[in-house]
Amino acid sequence: MRIAMIGTGYVGLVSGACFSEFGVDVICVDKDEAKIEGLRQNRMPIYEPGLEALVADNVKAGRLSFTTDLASAVSQADAVFIAVGTPSRRGDGHADLSYVYAAAQEIARALTGYTVVVTKSTVPVGTGREVARIIRETRPDAQFDVVSNPEFLREGSAINDFMRPDRVVIGTETDAARQVMKQLYRVLYLIETPIVFTSLETSELIKYAANTFLATKITFINEIADLCEAVGADVHDVARGVGLDGRIGKKFLHPGPGYGGSCFPKDTLALVRTARDKGSPLRIIETVVAINDERKRRMADKIVAACGGSVKGKTVAVLGLTFKPNTDDMRDSPSLEIIPALLAKGARIRAYDPEGMEEARHMLSDVEFCDNAYDTLPGADVLAVLTEWNEFRALNMDRVKSLLKSPVVVDLRNIYSPEEMSAQGFSYSSIGRPTLPAGGS
Ligand SMILES: NC(=O)c1ccc[n+]([C@@H]2O[C@H](COP(=O)([O-])OP(=O)(O)OC[C@H]3O[C@@H](n4cnc5c(N)ncnc54)[C@H](O)[C@@H]3O)[C@@H](O)[C@H]2O)c1
C-alpha cells in the first residue's frame, strides 16, 4: 500500500509517520517548502514527544518521504489523505474549507487509476460529498471514492493516540474503498481496535459530536469549580466523587482557565453554525462557547484580584503559554486572552514556556520572554501558572519565594496544593478550591 498525505502539520505528519510505522509507504506533501526541506533533514516543524525518532526510523527504512510535489505523490498513491487545516472562517465561525477544496482540485488533476480520497481534516457534514463533486467536475474520467476518516489524536500524546486509538471511524459507501481502508488499518484490526464503519455524513458528524461533548464536559466542571469557590467546596473532590460513576467517567473533569487549542474552539463554533444553518440549533453548545469565551477573559480578573485589585505598574511572572503541556501549539490558548488583558490593565509580563515561546513571539507583543521558569520571577508581584508543564510542578518553592517581590501565586491549573502553598508562606489561589492566606513563614 502506498499513500499520499496532503498537509504535513500536526495531524498529517503524525498520521503519515504512524502509517509508515504500520508498514505503509507514505509520501507526506506540504506546500510549505521550508517545512519540507526541514523534514528532509529530520528537523521537526512541531514539538511532539517521540516524533523525531519515529520519523527518522521510517525515513531510514525507506517507507516515509517528504515532497512539495503533490501531483507526483498522488499519482503513485492507492489512497490520498487530506490533512490540511480547517480554521474558523473570519467573521462567521464556519469552518474555512478553502484549503480542503483547493487540495481536492489539485488531487483531482493528478489521480491515476482507482484511488481512495480520504478526508482526515475535521470537516462539516457534507464536505465529503462536495470533495467528490469537485473531483468529478475537475476530472470526469477519474476513478475514485471519497472516504471520511476523522482523526482523534491529542497533541502531546499524538503517536500513542494514533497507534492505540479508542476507535477508528470510517465513513465510506463502497466496498472497494472499505477494503483499502481495512488494509491501511490492518495493524489496528490485529489488536482488536473497534472500527466503526458509517456513512460519510455520520462519520463527519461523529468527530464534531465527540469534540463538542468533551468541550461541554470541561465547561461543566469549570462552572462547578466556580460554584465550589462560592460555597467553599473542593472541585477535585467533587470531580472524583462524580467521575467514579461509570456513566460519567473521570476524564475531562479537570477545571482550568477554559479550553483552547487548535480544535475545541473552532469545532464548537463550526458545529453551532452548521446546526443553525440546518434549522436544528444546539443550544447547549452555543452556551458552552459563550461561557468559555467569557471564562478566558475572567481569568485575568482573578490575577488582578490576587494583586489587591490592580496590576498597574506591577510585574506578572507567567509560567506556561501553550494551551496545554507537551505541545508548542499556541492556537486559541487562554494565554492569548489573559496576557493582553493584563497588559491593557498596565501590567508588565515576564513569561516562560518550555516549547511555545517561538510561536508565542509572533502572537504576543510587549512580553519579556525568559530563559527558564525562575528567570521570570525576580521582582515579580505575582506568579501565574497558565499551563501545567511537568517542570512547573517541581519548582523549588523556597527559591520561588525568595525571588518574588511578594509571595503571591495564582494557579489556573491547580498543580500545587493549597495547604502546602499556604504552609510555605504563599498567598495562593487556584480554581474551585479554597483560597488560603499565607500561613507559614
Ligand atoms: N491538531 C490537532 O490536534 C488535531 C486533531 C484532530 C484533528 N485535527 C484536524 O486536522 C486538520 C489539520 O490540523 P493540523 O493541526 O494538522 O493543521 P496544521 O495547520 O498544523 O497543518 C496543515 C498543513 O497543511 C498544509 N497545506 C494546506 N494546504 C495545502 C495544500 N493544498 N497542499 C499541501 N499542503 C497544504 C499547510 O501548509 C500546513 O502545513 C484540521 O482539520 C484539524 O481540525 C487536528
The ligand as a Tripos MOL2 file, in Angstrom:
@<TRIPOS>MOLECULE
LIG
   44    48     1     0     0
SMALL
NO_CHARGES

@<TRIPOS>ATOM
      1 N1         -4.0760   19.4600   15.7640 N.am      1 LIG1
      2 C1         -4.8260   18.5080   16.3120 C.2       1 LIG1
      3 O1         -4.6360   18.1040   17.4580 O.2       1 LIG1
      4 C2         -5.9410   17.8540   15.5090 C.ar      1 LIG1
      5 C3         -6.5490   16.6870   15.9970 C.ar      1 LIG1
      6 C4         -7.5570   16.0910   15.2460 C.ar      1 LIG1
      7 C5         -7.9690   16.6730   14.0570 C.ar      1 LIG1
      8 N2         -7.3820   17.8160   13.6120 N.ar      1 LIG1
      9 C6         -7.8160   18.3800   12.3200 C.3       1 LIG1
     10 O2         -6.8420   18.0440   11.3340 O.3       1 LIG1
     11 C7         -6.7420   19.0890   10.3690 C.3       1 LIG1
     12 C8         -5.3010   19.5710   10.2710 C.3       1 LIG1
     13 O3         -4.9530   20.1470   11.5080 O.3       1 LIG1
     14 P1         -3.4270   20.4930   11.8860 P.3       1 LIG1
     15 O4         -3.4350   20.9440   13.2850 O.co2     1 LIG1
     16 O5         -2.5760   19.3410   11.4820 O.co2     1 LIG1
     17 O6         -3.1660   21.7210   10.8750 O.3       1 LIG1
     18 P2         -1.7870   22.4750   10.5580 P.3       1 LIG1
     19 O7         -2.1720   23.8750   10.2940 O.co2     1 LIG1
     20 O8         -0.7890   22.1330   11.6010 O.co2     1 LIG1
     21 O9         -1.2720   21.7950    9.1990 O.3       1 LIG1
     22 C9         -1.9020   21.9410    7.9580 C.3       1 LIG1
     23 C10        -0.8180   21.8540    6.8750 C.3       1 LIG1
     24 O10        -1.4400   21.7640    5.5900 O.3       1 LIG1
     25 C11        -0.6290   22.4250    4.6560 C.3       1 LIG1
     26 N3         -1.4270   22.6750    3.4440 N.ar      1 LIG1
     27 C12        -2.5200   23.4500    3.3090 C.ar      1 LIG1
     28 N4         -2.9820   23.3730    2.0370 N.ar      1 LIG1
     29 C13        -2.1710   22.5100    1.3690 C.ar      1 LIG1
     30 C14        -2.1460   22.0150    0.0270 C.ar      1 LIG1
     31 N5         -3.0600   22.3690   -0.8730 N.pl3     1 LIG1
     32 N6         -1.1600   21.1710   -0.3060 N.ar      1 LIG1
     33 C15        -0.2370   20.7880    0.5970 C.ar      1 LIG1
     34 N7         -0.2170   21.2120    1.8740 N.ar      1 LIG1
     35 C16        -1.1820   22.0710    2.2550 C.ar      1 LIG1
     36 C17        -0.1660   23.6640    5.4070 C.3       1 LIG1
     37 O11         0.9890   24.2410    4.8240 O.3       1 LIG1
     38 C18         0.1030   23.0800    6.8030 C.3       1 LIG1
     39 O12         1.4470   22.6550    6.9360 O.3       1 LIG1
     40 C19        -7.7390   20.1630   10.8150 C.3       1 LIG1
     41 O13        -8.9510   19.9640   10.1540 O.3       1 LIG1
     42 C20        -7.9040   19.8860   12.2980 C.3       1 LIG1
     43 O14        -9.1490   20.3170   12.7920 O.3       1 LIG1
     44 C21        -6.3610   18.4170   14.3090 C.ar      1 LIG1
@<TRIPOS>BOND
     1     1     2 1
     2     2     3 2
     3     2     4 1
     4     4     5 ar
     5     4    44 ar
     6     5     6 ar
     7     6     7 ar
     8     7     8 ar
     9     8     9 1
    10     8    44 ar
    11     9    10 1
    12     9    42 1
    13    10    11 1
    14    11    12 1
    15    11    40 1
    16    12    13 1
    17    13    14 1
    18    14    15 2
    19    14    16 1
    20    14    17 1
    21    17    18 1
    22    18    19 2
    23    18    20 1
    24    18    21 1
    25    21    22 1
    26    22    23 1
    27    23    24 1
    28    23    38 1
    29    24    25 1
    30    25    26 1
    31    25    36 1
    32    26    27 ar
    33    26    35 ar
    34    27    28 ar
    35    28    29 ar
    36    29    30 ar
    37    29    35 ar
    38    30    31 1
    39    30    32 ar
    40    32    33 ar
    41    33    34 ar
    42    34    35 ar
    43    36    37 1
    44    36    38 1
    45    38    39 1
    46    40    41 1
    47    40    42 1
    48    42    43 1
@<TRIPOS>SUBSTRUCTURE
     1 LIG1         1 GROUP 0 **** ****
